[in-house]
Amino acid sequence: MKKKQNSSPTDKIDPICGMKGTIPAHGHYFCSTHCIKKYEEQHNLSSIESCPACTIPAKKWYKERLYIILIILLITLIITLHLQSTLQYMTQILTPLHILF
């Protein structure tokens, strides 16, 4: 197969296999991701280095769930404090009645 090393984006010829390229990358057009990877290997490139805007940064799992966890903890604290005050109130009411019986 004919290999063309100096191709410009206007001719849309894959620099690896010489076929018509439809995928733009590294200033060339490639026919497949296989040819892109082969080009990157030949030129010591990587997809991440060549196009940082194309990569999606990984989200930290706890950032999305942090608010939910805080709300659950807050609700648990409120319920606990409410139950504790209710039990103290009930104890104050029932203690004199228990003495009477």
Phi, psi and omega in degrees: 000151182278127178252130179246118185272324183256082179249146178255161182298342183281333182273345175052041176253131180296124181288347181270306186251349179085000179281170178290127182262143179235350183255112179283132177195139176057031179078010179230174172247135182240152180276337182203167177292333177299316179293326177296314180296320179295319177298317179297320178295318181294327184253013180051049178245169171219157181296324183292317181292325186280334185216076181293336179287339181278342182272146179261121180292144180288135178274145176278130188300327186282340181294321179288328186262356184298316180295321179296316180296318179295320178295317179297318178296319179295316178297317178299318179296316180297316179297317180298313179295321179295315179295321179296315179292325177294318179294322177296319179296316180295323179294319178295324181284316187280337182298313177295324179293325178293325179293325181292328183272000000 
